[in-house]
Amino acid sequence: MHSESEKIKLFNPNTGKAIAFDKGRKVYRKTPFENWKHFANIKDTVELSDYLATKKNAGYRTYVEGDVPSEAELNEMLFDGIAMTTDGQGPVEPDGEICGIPAWPRALGLI
């Protein structure tokens, strides 16, 4: 597996999805419950620059550490009944949304 520094990491604040890909054409996903885990491959017929451009056009931006909440932070949102949306707005109820952007527990299908 490629090192963390060799991955291009992306985050979509509208959906809460965090993905990464490497030069080996492997795509990884990060959730609050597991670190970067391989889940797909980019087809050989797709240029990596085109894949990146497609993701950016779909609302992805460069991933910043902390974009995805930890499992402890999610538990706190559920227990307290106060959550943040996937783009950092809040507070909102765990099953709510603000301007169409879901709260983290809702985006992850926990509610």
N, C-alpha and C positions, 0 to 999 in steps of 0.2 A: 504494500500500500504506500502511496505517496505521503510525504510528510504534510502536516497541517499547513506549512508555509507555501507549499506548491499547489494548494487548492484555491480556486476562485470561489469565494463564498458570497452568496446572495441572500437577500431577505425581501419578502413582499409584505409591507406593512398593512396592506388591505386584507390579506388572508392569513397572515401569521406563519407562512411557510418559509422555512430556511433550507436552502439547498446549496450544494457545492459541487464543483466538477474539477477534474484534473486532466493533465495532458494524456493520461491513459484512457480517457473517454468514459471514466466511471463517474456516476452521479451519486451524491451522498445526500442524506436528509438528517436534520437535527430536530429533535423534539425535547420538551422538558424532561422526558423520561429516559432518553438515551442520547449519547453523544453522536457525532457524525457517523452514520452507518450507510454502507453501500446499499443502494436499492434499485439502480437502473444503469444502463449503459447508453451512451450517445452513439447512434448509428454511424458507421464509417463513411457514409455518403453525406453526412452533415459536417460542415466546417465548424470548428469550435467558436470562431468569431461570429458566425451566423447564429449559433446556439445562444451565445451571450447576448447578442443584439435582440433576439426574440424574447428572451427573458426580461431584458431591460424594457422592451416595448410593452411587456405584460405587467409592468409595475414593480419589478424587482429592482433593488438598489444594492450597493455593497453592504455586506453583513458587518455589523459592529457587535463585538462581544457584549452580551446582555440584551440583545434584541429579543431573544426567546427567554421567557421566564423560567426559573428553576422549578423543580417539583415542589419544593417548600413554598415558593412564592405562589404557585397555583393553589396549593392546599390552603394558604392564608386567604386567598381571594374567595375560595369556596366557603371556608369557615366563617369569615367575616361578612360575606354577602356583598362585598365591595370589590370590584375588579377594574382592570384597565383594558382598553381595547388594544387590538394588535398593532395599532399605530401610535399607542402611548397616550390616548385621551382617557379621560375618566374624571371622577369615578362613575361607574355604571354598574348595574346589577350583573351578576355573573352570566345570566342568560340574555343580557341586553345588547344593544348596539348604539352607536352614535354616528349619525349621518351614513348609515349602511355599513359601518365598520364594526365587526363583532367583538364582544369581550373575549378574552383569551379562553375561558372555560367553554364558551359556546363554539369558538373557532375550532377547538380541539375535540369537540363532540363529547365533552364531559357532562354536558347538561342537555 
